[in-house]
């Protein structure tokens, strides 16, 4: 089986007899991860936008039992952050080819697919992803725009209960830390009620500018007569120098111009 750059191996598939063969590119996953062990994980790139976990299981299950399947927009050793809410903060839809990870139950399955001498194009049934593309996809998105008020109220209630429980736990911990222990000692922590300022570049620049402005106000102003007189004389000398430079520049421009009306 021909290998490509960076150790990838082509894995052909098609969507039927009248469909052209397409290519997935596979190789052994490299990286230390508990959920994606390198001796049992297959790394796949060039995964089409319409692919789902059923499609990948259909293509790769013949080499051995599959434990888990992950599909991401970009390579990662962990899991993608799950979206807890189905009504708020919905992530924007991402378009483009994806990457996938297939974790087999046994290392022998991974070795089997990597040692295959020739992989024939496997036909992928359209029914596996029929509900995620075309008219069904747009119909599902349209139906999702209508919010079920009962589910929405239930989600808001559960969120508020979870938030209140966290606040109560924090108050209870603060109360327990403020009470003296058996020996009469009280634990003092560094926690403060004031919100901490994030130390980012823009905030640091504002702090430095404010500090410089405060220092400039502390400098003593010139209030003696001789100091004021000297300062005015320096300004007059600078203006005269600038005036002479401007006169010389204008004279040079007059000499260099081709059209001389006078």
CNS distance restraints for C-alpha pairs under 8 A (distance, minus, plus):
assign (resid   1 and name CA) (resid   9 and name CA) 7.44 0.50 0.50
assign (resid   1 and name CA) (resid 116 and name CA) 7.02 0.50 0.50
assign (resid   1 and name CA) (resid 117 and name CA) 4.90 0.50 0.50
assign (resid   1 and name CA) (resid 118 and name CA) 5.23 0.50 0.50
assign (resid   1 and name CA) (resid 119 and name CA) 7.47 0.50 0.50
assign (resid   2 and name CA) (resid   9 and name CA) 6.60 0.50 0.50
assign (resid   2 and name CA) (resid  10 and name CA) 7.38 0.50 0.50
assign (resid   3 and name CA) (resid   7 and name CA) 6.15 0.50 0.50
assign (resid   3 and name CA) (resid   8 and name CA) 5.83 0.50 0.50
assign (resid   3 and name CA) (resid   9 and name CA) 4.83 0.50 0.50
assign (resid   3 and name CA) (resid  10 and name CA) 7.13 0.50 0.50
assign (resid   4 and name CA) (resid   8 and name CA) 5.13 0.50 0.50
assign (resid   4 and name CA) (resid   9 and name CA) 6.00 0.50 0.50
assign (resid   4 and name CA) (resid  10 and name CA) 7.56 0.50 0.50
assign (resid   7 and name CA) (resid  27 and name CA) 6.48 0.50 0.50
assign (resid   8 and name CA) (resid  25 and name CA) 5.64 0.50 0.50
assign (resid   8 and name CA) (resid  26 and name CA) 5.29 0.50 0.50
assign (resid   8 and name CA) (resid  27 and name CA) 5.08 0.50 0.50
assign (resid   9 and name CA) (resid  25 and name CA) 5.32 0.50 0.50
assign (resid   9 and name CA) (resid  26 and name CA) 5.16 0.50 0.50
assign (resid   9 and name CA) (resid  27 and name CA) 6.21 0.50 0.50
assign (resid  10 and name CA) (resid  23 and name CA) 5.98 0.50 0.50
assign (resid  10 and name CA) (resid  24 and name CA) 5.79 0.50 0.50
assign (resid  10 and name CA) (resid  25 and name CA) 4.61 0.50 0.50
assign (resid  10 and name CA) (resid  26 and name CA) 6.48 0.50 0.50
assign (resid  11 and name CA) (resid  23 and name CA) 5.47 0.50 0.50
assign (resid  11 and name CA) (resid  24 and name CA) 4.89 0.50 0.50
assign (resid  11 and name CA) (resid  25 and name CA) 5.77 0.50 0.50
assign (resid  11 and name CA) (resid  26 and name CA) 6.87 0.50 0.50
assign (resid  11 and name CA) (resid 119 and name CA) 6.66 0.50 0.50
assign (resid  11 and name CA) (resid 121 and name CA) 7.45 0.50 0.50
assign (resid  12 and name CA) (resid  21 and name CA) 6.12 0.50 0.50
assign (resid  12 and name CA) (resid  22 and name CA) 5.49 0.50 0.50
assign (resid  12 and name CA) (resid  23 and name CA) 4.51 0.50 0.50
assign (resid  12 and name CA) (resid  24 and name CA) 6.21 0.50 0.50
assign (resid  12 and name CA) (resid 119 and name CA) 7.23 0.50 0.50
assign (resid  12 and name CA) (resid 120 and name CA) 6.69 0.50 0.50
assign (resid  12 and name CA) (resid 121 and name CA) 4.59 0.50 0.50
assign (resid  12 and name CA) (resid 122 and name CA) 6.83 0.50 0.50
assign (resid  13 and name CA) (resid  21 and name CA) 5.49 0.50 0.50
assign (resid  13 and name CA) (resid  22 and name CA) 5.38 0.50 0.50
assign (resid  13 and name CA) (resid  23 and name CA) 6.36 0.50 0.50
assign (resid  13 and name CA) (resid  24 and name CA) 7.76 0.50 0.50
assign (resid  13 and name CA) (resid 120 and name CA) 7.87 0.50 0.50
assign (resid  13 and name CA) (resid 121 and name CA) 4.41 0.50 0.50
assign (resid  13 and name CA) (resid 122 and name CA) 4.68 0.50 0.50
assign (resid  13 and name CA) (resid 123 and name CA) 5.87 0.50 0.50
assign (resid  13 and name CA) (resid 124 and name CA) 6.91 0.50 0.50
assign (resid  14 and name CA) (resid  19 and name CA) 5.94 0.50 0.50
assign (resid  14 and name CA) (resid  20 and name CA) 6.09 0.50 0.50
assign (resid  14 and name CA) (resid  21 and name CA) 4.73 0.50 0.50
assign (resid  14 and name CA) (resid  22 and name CA) 5.87 0.50 0.50
assign (resid  14 and name CA) (resid 121 and name CA) 6.50 0.50 0.50
assign (resid  14 and name CA) (resid 122 and name CA) 6.24 0.50 0.50
assign (resid  14 and name CA) (resid 123 and name CA) 5.00 0.50 0.50
assign (resid  14 and name CA) (resid 124 and name CA) 6.06 0.50 0.50
assign (resid  15 and name CA) (resid  19 and name CA) 5.59 0.50 0.50
assign (resid  15 and name CA) (resid  20 and name CA) 7.73 0.50 0.50
assign (resid  15 and name CA) (resid  21 and name CA) 7.96 0.50 0.50
assign (resid  15 and name CA) (resid 123 and name CA) 5.54 0.50 0.50
assign (resid  15 and name CA) (resid 124 and name CA) 5.06 0.50 0.50
assign (resid  15 and name CA) (resid 125 and name CA) 6.46 0.50 0.50
assign (resid  15 and name CA) (resid 126 and name CA) 6.66 0.50 0.50
assign (resid  16 and name CA) (resid 123 and name CA) 5.69 0.50 0.50
assign (resid  16 and name CA) (resid 124 and name CA) 6.91 0.50 0.50
assign (resid  16 and name CA) (resid 125 and name CA) 7.38 0.50 0.50
assign (resid  17 and name CA) (resid 123 and name CA) 7.90 0.50 0.50
assign (resid  21 and name CA) (resid 121 and name CA) 6.80 0.50 0.50
assign (resid  23 and name CA) (resid  46 and name CA) 7.52 0.50 0.50
assign (resid  24 and name CA) (resid  44 and name CA) 6.75 0.50 0.50
assign (resid  24 and name CA) (resid  45 and name CA) 6.23 0.50 0.50
assign (resid  24 and name CA) (resid  46 and name CA) 5.54 0.50 0.50
assign (resid  24 and name CA) (resid  47 and name CA) 6.33 0.50 0.50
assign (resid  25 and name CA) (resid  44 and name CA) 5.63 0.50 0.50
assign (resid  25 and name CA) (resid  45 and name CA) 5.34 0.50 0.50
assign (resid  25 and name CA) (resid  46 and name CA) 6.46 0.50 0.50
assign (resid  26 and name CA) (resid  42 and name CA) 6.82 0.50 0.50
assign (resid  26 and name CA) (resid  43 and name CA) 5.58 0.50 0.50
assign (resid  26 and name CA) (resid  44 and name CA) 4.50 0.50 0.50
assign (resid  26 and name CA) (resid  45 and name CA) 6.52 0.50 0.50
assign (resid  27 and name CA) (resid  42 and name CA) 6.06 0.50 0.50
assign (resid  27 and name CA) (resid  43 and name CA) 5.38 0.50 0.50
assign (resid  27 and name CA) (resid  44 and name CA) 6.74 0.50 0.50
assign (resid  27 and name CA) (resid 114 and name CA) 7.24 0.50 0.50
assign (resid  28 and name CA) (resid  38 and name CA) 7.01 0.50 0.50
assign (resid  28 and name CA) (resid  39 and name CA) 7.83 0.50 0.50
assign (resid  28 and name CA) (resid  41 and name CA) 6.48 0.50 0.50
assign (resid  28 and name CA) (resid  42 and name CA) 5.02 0.50 0.50
assign (resid  28 and name CA) (resid  43 and name CA) 5.71 0.50 0.50
assign (resid  28 and name CA) (resid 110 and name CA) 7.74 0.50 0.50
assign (resid  28 and name CA) (resid 114 and name CA) 7.78 0.50 0.50
assign (resid  29 and name CA) (resid  37 and name CA) 7.96 0.50 0.50
assign (resid  29 and name CA) (resid  38 and name CA) 5.23 0.50 0.50
assign (resid  29 and name CA) (resid  39 and name CA) 7.81 0.50 0.50
assign (resid  29 and name CA) (resid  41 and name CA) 5.53 0.50 0.50
assign (resid  29 and name CA) (resid  42 and name CA) 5.44 0.50 0.50
assign (resid  29 and name CA) (resid  43 and name CA) 4.98 0.50 0.50
assign (resid  29 and name CA) (resid 101 and name CA) 7.95 0.50 0.50
assign (resid  30 and name CA) (resid  38 and name CA) 5.66 0.50 0.50
assign (resid  31 and name CA) (resid  37 and name CA) 7.61 0.50 0.50
assign (resid  31 and name CA) (resid  38 and name CA) 6.12 0.50 0.50
assign (resid  31 and name CA) (resid  77 and name CA) 7.03 0.50 0.50
assign (resid  32 and name CA) (resid  36 and name CA) 7.56 0.50 0.50
assign (resid  32 and name CA) (resid  37 and name CA) 6.48 0.50 0.50
assign (resid  32 and name CA) (resid  38 and name CA) 6.67 0.50 0.50
assign (resid  32 and name CA) (resid  77 and name CA) 7.68 0.50 0.50
assign (resid  33 and name CA) (resid  37 and name CA) 5.50 0.50 0.50
assign (resid  33 and name CA) (resid  38 and name CA) 7.55 0.50 0.50
assign (resid  33 and name CA) (resid  77 and name CA) 6.17 0.50 0.50
assign (resid  33 and name CA) (resid  78 and name CA) 7.16 0.50 0.50
assign (resid  35 and name CA) (resid  78 and name CA) 7.05 0.50 0.50
assign (resid  36 and name CA) (resid  40 and name CA) 7.50 0.50 0.50
assign (resid  36 and name CA) (resid  41 and name CA) 5.89 0.50 0.50
assign (resid  36 and name CA) (resid  77 and name CA) 6.91 0.50 0.50
assign (resid  36 and name CA) (resid  78 and name CA) 7.59 0.50 0.50
assign (resid  36 and name CA) (resid 101 and name CA) 7.84 0.50 0.50
assign (resid  36 and name CA) (resid 103 and name CA) 6.45 0.50 0.50
assign (resid  37 and name CA) (resid  41 and name CA) 5.91 0.50 0.50
assign (resid  37 and name CA) (resid 103 and name CA) 7.68 0.50 0.50
assign (resid  39 and name CA) (resid 107 and name CA) 5.67 0.50 0.50
assign (resid  39 and name CA) (resid 110 and name CA) 7.51 0.50 0.50
assign (resid  40 and name CA) (resid 103 and name CA) 5.58 0.50 0.50
assign (resid  40 and name CA) (resid 104 and name CA) 5.30 0.50 0.50
assign (resid  40 and name CA) (resid 105 and name CA) 6.97 0.50 0.50
assign (resid  40 and name CA) (resid 106 and name CA) 6.30 0.50 0.50
assign (resid  40 and name CA) (resid 107 and name CA) 4.70 0.50 0.50
assign (resid  40 and name CA) (resid 109 and name CA) 7.67 0.50 0.50
assign (resid  40 and name CA) (resid 110 and name CA) 5.84 0.50 0.50
assign (resid  41 and name CA) (resid 101 and name CA) 6.43 0.50 0.50
assign (resid  41 and name CA) (resid 102 and name CA) 5.50 0.50 0.50
assign (resid  41 and name CA) (resid 103 and name CA) 4.37 0.50 0.50
assign (resid  41 and name CA) (resid 104 and name CA) 6.30 0.50 0.50
assign (resid  41 and name CA) (resid 110 and name CA) 6.96 0.50 0.50
assign (resid  42 and name CA) (resid 101 and name CA) 5.58 0.50 0.50
assign (resid  42 and name CA) (resid 102 and name CA) 5.09 0.50 0.50
assign (resid  42 and name CA) (resid 103 and name CA) 6.45 0.50 0.50
assign (resid  42 and name CA) (resid 104 and name CA) 8.00 0.50 0.50
assign (resid  42 and name CA) (resid 110 and name CA) 6.66 0.50 0.50
assign (resid  43 and name CA) (resid  99 and name CA) 7.59 0.50 0.50
assign (resid  43 and name CA) (resid 100 and name CA) 6.13 0.50 0.50
assign (resid  43 and name CA) (resid 101 and name CA) 4.89 0.50 0.50
assign (resid  43 and name CA) (resid 102 and name CA) 6.81 0.50 0.50
assign (resid  44 and name CA) (resid  99 and name CA) 5.64 0.50 0.50
assign (resid  44 and name CA) (resid 100 and name CA) 5.01 0.50 0.50
assign (resid  44 and name CA) (resid 101 and name CA) 6.15 0.50 0.50
assign (resid  45 and name CA) (resid  97 and name CA) 7.88 0.50 0.50
assign (resid  45 and name CA) (resid  98 and name CA) 6.54 0.50 0.50
assign (resid  45 and name CA) (resid  99 and name CA) 4.59 0.50 0.50
assign (resid  45 and name CA) (resid 100 and name CA) 6.52 0.50 0.50
assign (resid  46 and name CA) (resid  97 and name CA) 5.51 0.50 0.50
assign (resid  46 and name CA) (resid  98 and name CA) 6.10 0.50 0.50
assign (resid  46 and name CA) (resid  99 and name CA) 6.47 0.50 0.50
assign (resid  47 and name CA) (resid  51 and name CA) 6.71 0.50 0.50
assign (resid  47 and name CA) (resid  97 and name CA) 5.34 0.50 0.50
assign (resid  47 and name CA) (resid  98 and name CA) 4.86 0.50 0.50
assign (resid  47 and name CA) (resid  99 and name CA) 5.73 0.50 0.50
assign (resid  47 and name CA) (resid 100 and name CA) 7.07 0.50 0.50
assign (resid  48 and name CA) (resid  96 and name CA) 7.28 0.50 0.50
assign (resid  48 and name CA) (resid  97 and name CA) 5.00 0.50 0.50
assign (resid  48 and name CA) (resid  98 and name CA) 6.42 0.50 0.50
assign (resid  49 and name CA) (resid  95 and name CA) 6.74 0.50 0.50
assign (resid  49 and name CA) (resid  96 and name CA) 5.72 0.50 0.50
assign (resid  49 and name CA) (resid  97 and name CA) 5.41 0.50 0.50
assign (resid  49 and name CA) (resid  98 and name CA) 6.65 0.50 0.50
assign (resid  50 and name CA) (resid 129 and name CA) 6.84 0.50 0.50
assign (resid  50 and name CA) (resid 132 and name CA) 6.84 0.50 0.50
assign (resid  50 and name CA) (resid 133 and name CA) 6.60 0.50 0.50
assign (resid  51 and name CA) (resid  55 and name CA) 6.05 0.50 0.50
assign (resid  51 and name CA) (resid  56 and name CA) 7.50 0.50 0.50
assign (resid  51 and name CA) (resid 129 and name CA) 6.76 0.50 0.50
assign (resid  52 and name CA) (resid  56 and name CA) 6.77 0.50 0.50
assign (resid  52 and name CA) (resid  71 and name CA) 7.69 0.50 0.50
assign (resid  52 and name CA) (resid 129 and name CA) 6.80 0.50 0.50
assign (resid  53 and name CA) (resid  57 and name CA) 6.16 0.50 0.50
assign (resid  53 and name CA) (resid  69 and name CA) 6.30 0.50 0.50
assign (resid  53 and name CA) (resid  70 and name CA) 7.52 0.50 0.50
assign (resid  53 and name CA) (resid  71 and name CA) 7.44 0.50 0.50
assign (resid  54 and name CA) (resid  58 and name CA) 6.12 0.50 0.50
assign (resid  54 and name CA) (resid 128 and name CA) 6.21 0.50 0.50
assign (resid  54 and name CA) (resid 129 and name CA) 7.78 0.50 0.50
assign (resid  55 and name CA) (resid  59 and name CA) 6.41 0.50 0.50
assign (resid  55 and name CA) (resid 124 and name CA) 7.17 0.50 0.50
assign (resid  55 and name CA) (resid 128 and name CA) 6.10 0.50 0.50
assign (resid  55 and name CA) (resid 129 and name CA) 7.20 0.50 0.50
assign (resid  56 and name CA) (resid  60 and name CA) 6.10 0.50 0.50
assign (resid  56 and name CA) (resid  61 and name CA) 7.98 0.50 0.50
assign (resid  56 and name CA) (resid  69 and name CA) 7.84 0.50 0.50
assign (resid  57 and name CA) (resid  61 and name CA) 5.21 0.50 0.50
assign (resid  57 and name CA) (resid  66 and name CA) 7.45 0.50 0.50
assign (resid  57 and name CA) (resid  69 and name CA) 7.81 0.50 0.50
assign (resid  58 and name CA) (resid  62 and name CA) 7.83 0.50 0.50
assign (resid  58 and name CA) (resid 124 and name CA) 7.47 0.50 0.50
assign (resid  59 and name CA) (resid 122 and name CA) 7.10 0.50 0.50
assign (resid  59 and name CA) (resid 124 and name CA) 7.40 0.50 0.50
assign (resid  60 and name CA) (resid  64 and name CA) 7.68 0.50 0.50
assign (resid  61 and name CA) (resid  65 and name CA) 5.97 0.50 0.50
assign (resid  61 and name CA) (resid  66 and name CA) 6.29 0.50 0.50
assign (resid  63 and name CA) (resid 109 and name CA) 5.37 0.50 0.50
assign (resid  63 and name CA) (resid 110 and name CA) 7.60 0.50 0.50
assign (resid  63 and name CA) (resid 112 and name CA) 6.56 0.50 0.50
assign (resid  63 and name CA) (resid 113 and name CA) 6.28 0.50 0.50
assign (resid  64 and name CA) (resid 104 and name CA) 6.80 0.50 0.50
assign (resid  64 and name CA) (resid 105 and name CA) 7.64 0.50 0.50
assign (resid  64 and name CA) (resid 106 and name CA) 7.55 0.50 0.50
assign (resid  64 and name CA) (resid 108 and name CA) 7.87 0.50 0.50
assign (resid  64 and name CA) (resid 109 and name CA) 4.81 0.50 0.50
assign (resid  64 and name CA) (resid 110 and name CA) 7.93 0.50 0.50
assign (resid  65 and name CA) (resid 104 and name CA) 5.97 0.50 0.50
assign (resid  65 and name CA) (resid 105 and name CA) 5.89 0.50 0.50
assign (resid  65 and name CA) (resid 106 and name CA) 7.59 0.50 0.50
assign (resid  65 and name CA) (resid 109 and name CA) 7.59 0.50 0.50
assign (resid  66 and name CA) (resid 102 and name CA) 7.06 0.50 0.50
assign (resid  66 and name CA) (resid 103 and name CA) 6.07 0.50 0.50
assign (resid  66 and name CA) (resid 104 and name CA) 4.34 0.50 0.50
assign (resid  66 and name CA) (resid 105 and name CA) 5.70 0.50 0.50
assign (resid  67 and name CA) (resid 102 and name CA) 7.77 0.50 0.50
assign (resid  67 and name CA) (resid 103 and name CA) 5.54 0.50 0.50
assign (resid  67 and name CA) (resid 104 and name CA) 5.18 0.50 0.50
assign (resid  67 and name CA) (resid 105 and name CA) 5.23 0.50 0.50
assign (resid  68 and name CA) (resid 102 and name CA) 6.10 0.50 0.50
assign (resid  68 and name CA) (resid 103 and name CA) 5.17 0.50 0.50
assign (resid  68 and name CA) (resid 104 and name CA) 7.11 0.50 0.50
assign (resid  69 and name CA) (resid 100 and name CA) 7.28 0.50 0.50
assign (resid  69 and name CA) (resid 101 and name CA) 5.80 0.50 0.50
assign (resid  69 and name CA) (resid 102 and name CA) 4.69 0.50 0.50
assign (resid  69 and name CA) (resid 103 and name CA) 6.27 0.50 0.50
assign (resid  70 and name CA) (resid  79 and name CA) 7.74 0.50 0.50
assign (resid  70 and name CA) (resid 100 and name CA) 5.47 0.50 0.50
assign (resid  70 and name CA) (resid 101 and name CA) 5.01 0.50 0.50
assign (resid  70 and name CA) (resid 102 and name CA) 6.50 0.50 0.50
assign (resid  71 and name CA) (resid  98 and name CA) 6.93 0.50 0.50
assign (resid  71 and name CA) (resid  99 and name CA) 5.92 0.50 0.50
assign (resid  71 and name CA) (resid 100 and name CA) 4.34 0.50 0.50
assign (resid  71 and name CA) (resid 101 and name CA) 6.51 0.50 0.50
assign (resid  72 and name CA) (resid  76 and name CA) 7.66 0.50 0.50
assign (resid  72 and name CA) (resid  80 and name CA) 7.13 0.50 0.50
assign (resid  72 and name CA) (resid  98 and name CA) 5.91 0.50 0.50
assign (resid  72 and name CA) (resid  99 and name CA) 5.41 0.50 0.50
assign (resid  72 and name CA) (resid 100 and name CA) 6.09 0.50 0.50
assign (resid  73 and name CA) (resid  94 and name CA) 7.69 0.50 0.50
assign (resid  73 and name CA) (resid  96 and name CA) 7.96 0.50 0.50
assign (resid  73 and name CA) (resid  97 and name CA) 7.29 0.50 0.50
assign (resid  73 and name CA) (resid  98 and name CA) 4.69 0.50 0.50
assign (resid  73 and name CA) (resid  99 and name CA) 6.02 0.50 0.50
assign (resid  74 and name CA) (resid  98 and name CA) 6.54 0.50 0.50
assign (resid  74 and name CA) (resid  99 and name CA) 6.04 0.50 0.50
assign (resid  75 and name CA) (resid  99 and name CA) 6.38 0.50 0.50
assign (resid  83 and name CA) (resid  90 and name CA) 7.58 0.50 0.50
assign (resid  85 and name CA) (resid  89 and name CA) 7.27 0.50 0.50
assign (resid  85 and name CA) (resid  90 and name CA) 7.68 0.50 0.50
assign (resid  85 and name CA) (resid 155 and name CA) 7.65 0.50 0.50
assign (resid  86 and name CA) (resid  90 and name CA) 7.06 0.50 0.50
assign (resid  87 and name CA) (resid 147 and name CA) 7.75 0.50 0.50
assign (resid  87 and name CA) (resid 152 and name CA) 7.19 0.50 0.50
assign (resid 104 and name CA) (resid 109 and name CA) 6.54 0.50 0.50
assign (resid 104 and name CA) (resid 110 and name CA) 6.88 0.50 0.50
assign (resid 105 and name CA) (resid 109 and name CA) 7.88 0.50 0.50
assign (resid 106 and name CA) (resid 110 and name CA) 7.55 0.50 0.50
assign (resid 107 and name CA) (resid 111 and name CA) 6.45 0.50 0.50
assign (resid 108 and name CA) (resid 112 and name CA) 6.04 0.50 0.50
assign (resid 109 and name CA) (resid 113 and name CA) 6.54 0.50 0.50
assign (resid 110 and name CA) (resid 114 and name CA) 6.35 0.50 0.50
assign (resid 111 and name CA) (resid 115 and name CA) 6.08 0.50 0.50
assign (resid 112 and name CA) (resid 116 and name CA) 6.33 0.50 0.50
assign (resid 124 and name CA) (resid 128 and name CA) 7.90 0.50 0.50
assign (resid 126 and name CA) (resid 130 and name CA) 5.88 0.50 0.50
assign (resid 127 and name CA) (resid 131 and name CA) 7.70 0.50 0.50
assign (resid 129 and name CA) (resid 133 and name CA) 6.83 0.50 0.50
assign (resid 130 and name CA) (resid 134 and name CA) 7.80 0.50 0.50
assign (resid 130 and name CA) (resid 136 and name CA) 7.48 0.50 0.50
assign (resid 131 and name CA) (resid 136 and name CA) 5.43 0.50 0.50
assign (resid 131 and name CA) (resid 137 and name CA) 6.37 0.50 0.50
assign (resid 132 and name CA) (resid 136 and name CA) 6.47 0.50 0.50
assign (resid 132 and name CA) (resid 137 and name CA) 5.01 0.50 0.50
assign (resid 133 and name CA) (resid 137 and name CA) 4.85 0.50 0.50
assign (resid 133 and name CA) (resid 138 and name CA) 7.80 0.50 0.50
assign (resid 134 and name CA) (resid 138 and name CA) 6.65 0.50 0.50
assign (resid 135 and name CA) (resid 139 and name CA) 6.05 0.50 0.50
assign (resid 136 and name CA) (resid 140 and name CA) 6.06 0.50 0.50
assign (resid 137 and name CA) (resid 141 and name CA) 6.26 0.50 0.50
assign (resid 138 and name CA) (resid 142 and name CA) 6.12 0.50 0.50
assign (resid 139 and name CA) (resid 143 and name CA) 6.19 0.50 0.50
assign (resid 140 and name CA) (resid 144 and name CA) 6.19 0.50 0.50
assign (resid 141 and name CA) (resid 145 and name CA) 6.72 0.50 0.50
assign (resid 142 and name CA) (resid 146 and name CA) 7.63 0.50 0.50
assign (resid 147 and name CA) (resid 152 and name CA) 7.24 0.50 0.50
assign (resid 148 and name CA) (resid 152 and name CA) 6.18 0.50 0.50
assign (resid 149 and name CA) (resid 153 and name CA) 6.05 0.50 0.50
assign (resid 150 and name CA) (resid 154 and name CA) 6.16 0.50 0.50
assign (resid 151 and name CA) (resid 155 and name CA) 6.13 0.50 0.50
assign (resid 152 and name CA) (resid 156 and name CA) 6.23 0.50 0.50
assign (resid 153 and name CA) (resid 157 and name CA) 6.04 0.50 0.50
assign (resid 154 and name CA) (resid 158 and name CA) 6.17 0.50 0.50
assign (resid 155 and name CA) (resid 159 and name CA) 6.10 0.50 0.50
assign (resid 156 and name CA) (resid 160 and name CA) 6.17 0.50 0.50
assign (resid 157 and name CA) (resid 161 and name CA) 6.16 0.50 0.50
assign (resid 158 and name CA) (resid 162 and name CA) 6.13 0.50 0.50
assign (resid 159 and name CA) (resid 163 and name CA) 6.12 0.50 0.50
assign (resid 160 and name CA) (resid 164 and name CA) 6.01 0.50 0.50
assign (resid 161 and name CA) (resid 165 and name CA) 6.12 0.50 0.50
assign (resid 162 and name CA) (resid 166 and name CA) 6.32 0.50 0.50
assign (resid 163 and name CA) (resid 167 and name CA) 6.37 0.50 0.50
assign (resid 164 and name CA) (resid 168 and name CA) 6.17 0.50 0.50
assign (resid 165 and name CA) (resid 169 and name CA) 6.16 0.50 0.50
assign (resid 166 and name CA) (resid 170 and name CA) 6.26 0.50 0.50
assign (resid 167 and name CA) (resid 171 and name CA) 6.21 0.50 0.50
assign (resid 168 and name CA) (resid 172 and name CA) 6.04 0.50 0.50
assign (resid 169 and name CA) (resid 173 and name CA) 6.17 0.50 0.50
assign (resid 170 and name CA) (resid 174 and name CA) 6.24 0.50 0.50
assign (resid 171 and name CA) (resid 175 and name CA) 6.09 0.50 0.50
assign (resid 172 and name CA) (resid 176 and name CA) 6.11 0.50 0.50
assign (resid 173 and name CA) (resid 177 and name CA) 6.11 0.50 0.50
assign (resid 174 and name CA) (resid 178 and name CA) 6.21 0.50 0.50
assign (resid 175 and name CA) (resid 179 and name CA) 6.53 0.50 0.50
assign (resid 177 and name CA) (resid 186 and name CA) 6.99 0.50 0.50
assign (resid 177 and name CA) (resid 187 and name CA) 5.83 0.50 0.50
assign (resid 177 and name CA) (resid 188 and name CA) 7.64 0.50 0.50
assign (resid 178 and name CA) (resid 186 and name CA) 6.10 0.50 0.50
assign (resid 178 and name CA) (resid 187 and name CA) 6.63 0.50 0.50
assign (resid 178 and name CA) (resid 188 and name CA) 7.67 0.50 0.50
assign (resid 179 and name CA) (resid 186 and name CA) 6.20 0.50 0.50
assign (resid 180 and name CA) (resid 184 and name CA) 4.92 0.50 0.50
assign (resid 180 and name CA) (resid 185 and name CA) 4.99 0.50 0.50
assign (resid 180 and name CA) (resid 186 and name CA) 4.54 0.50 0.50
assign (resid 180 and name CA) (resid 187 and name CA) 7.55 0.50 0.50
assign (resid 181 and name CA) (resid 185 and name CA) 5.48 0.50 0.50
assign (resid 181 and name CA) (resid 186 and name CA) 6.53 0.50 0.50
assign (resid 198 and name CA) (resid 203 and name CA) 7.20 0.50 0.50
assign (resid 199 and name CA) (resid 203 and name CA) 6.25 0.50 0.50
assign (resid 199 and name CA) (resid 204 and name CA) 6.33 0.50 0.50
assign (resid 200 and name CA) (resid 204 and name CA) 6.14 0.50 0.50
assign (resid 201 and name CA) (resid 205 and name CA) 6.18 0.50 0.50
assign (resid 202 and name CA) (resid 206 and name CA) 6.39 0.50 0.50
assign (resid 203 and name CA) (resid 207 and name CA) 6.31 0.50 0.50
assign (resid 204 and name CA) (resid 208 and name CA) 6.23 0.50 0.50
assign (resid 205 and name CA) (resid 209 and name CA) 6.14 0.50 0.50
assign (resid 206 and name CA) (resid 210 and name CA) 6.10 0.50 0.50
assign (resid 207 and name CA) (resid 211 and name CA) 6.15 0.50 0.50
assign (resid 208 and name CA) (resid 212 and name CA) 6.14 0.50 0.50
assign (resid 209 and name CA) (resid 213 and name CA) 6.13 0.50 0.50
assign (resid 210 and name CA) (resid 214 and name CA) 6.24 0.50 0.50
assign (resid 211 and name CA) (resid 215 and name CA) 6.28 0.50 0.50
assign (resid 212 and name CA) (resid 216 and name CA) 6.20 0.50 0.50
assign (resid 213 and name CA) (resid 217 and name CA) 6.53 0.50 0.50
assign (resid 214 and name CA) (resid 218 and name CA) 6.75 0.50 0.50
assign (resid 215 and name CA) (resid 219 and name CA) 6.92 0.50 0.50
assign (resid 222 and name CA) (resid 227 and name CA) 6.07 0.50 0.50
assign (resid 222 and name CA) (resid 228 and name CA) 6.56 0.50 0.50
assign (resid 223 and name CA) (resid 227 and name CA) 6.91 0.50 0.50
assign (resid 223 and name CA) (resid 228 and name CA) 6.81 0.50 0.50
assign (resid 224 and name CA) (resid 228 and name CA) 6.38 0.50 0.50
assign (resid 225 and name CA) (resid 229 and name CA) 6.06 0.50 0.50
assign (resid 226 and name CA) (resid 230 and name CA) 6.05 0.50 0.50
assign (resid 227 and name CA) (resid 231 and name CA) 6.15 0.50 0.50
assign (resid 228 and name CA) (resid 232 and name CA) 6.29 0.50 0.50
assign (resid 229 and name CA) (resid 233 and name CA) 6.26 0.50 0.50
assign (resid 230 and name CA) (resid 234 and name CA) 6.22 0.50 0.50
assign (resid 231 and name CA) (resid 235 and name CA) 6.36 0.50 0.50
assign (resid 232 and name CA) (resid 236 and name CA) 6.27 0.50 0.50
assign (resid 233 and name CA) (resid 237 and name CA) 6.19 0.50 0.50
assign (resid 234 and name CA) (resid 238 and name CA) 6.20 0.50 0.50
assign (resid 235 and name CA) (resid 239 and name CA) 6.26 0.50 0.50
assign (resid 236 and name CA) (resid 240 and name CA) 6.21 0.50 0.50
assign (resid 237 and name CA) (resid 241 and name CA) 6.21 0.50 0.50
assign (resid 238 and name CA) (resid 242 and name CA) 6.22 0.50 0.50
assign (resid 239 and name CA) (resid 243 and name CA) 6.09 0.50 0.50
assign (resid 240 and name CA) (resid 244 and name CA) 6.21 0.50 0.50
assign (resid 241 and name CA) (resid 245 and name CA) 6.28 0.50 0.50
assign (resid 242 and name CA) (resid 246 and name CA) 6.21 0.50 0.50
assign (resid 243 and name CA) (resid 247 and name CA) 6.26 0.50 0.50
assign (resid 244 and name CA) (resid 248 and name CA) 6.24 0.50 0.50
assign (resid 245 and name CA) (resid 249 and name CA) 6.18 0.50 0.50
assign (resid 246 and name CA) (resid 250 and name CA) 6.19 0.50 0.50
assign (resid 247 and name CA) (resid 251 and name CA) 6.21 0.50 0.50
assign (resid 248 and name CA) (resid 252 and name CA) 6.22 0.50 0.50
assign (resid 249 and name CA) (resid 253 and name CA) 6.26 0.50 0.50
assign (resid 250 and name CA) (resid 254 and name CA) 6.31 0.50 0.50
assign (resid 251 and name CA) (resid 255 and name CA) 6.33 0.50 0.50
assign (resid 252 and name CA) (resid 256 and name CA) 6.21 0.50 0.50
assign (resid 253 and name CA) (resid 257 and name CA) 6.29 0.50 0.50
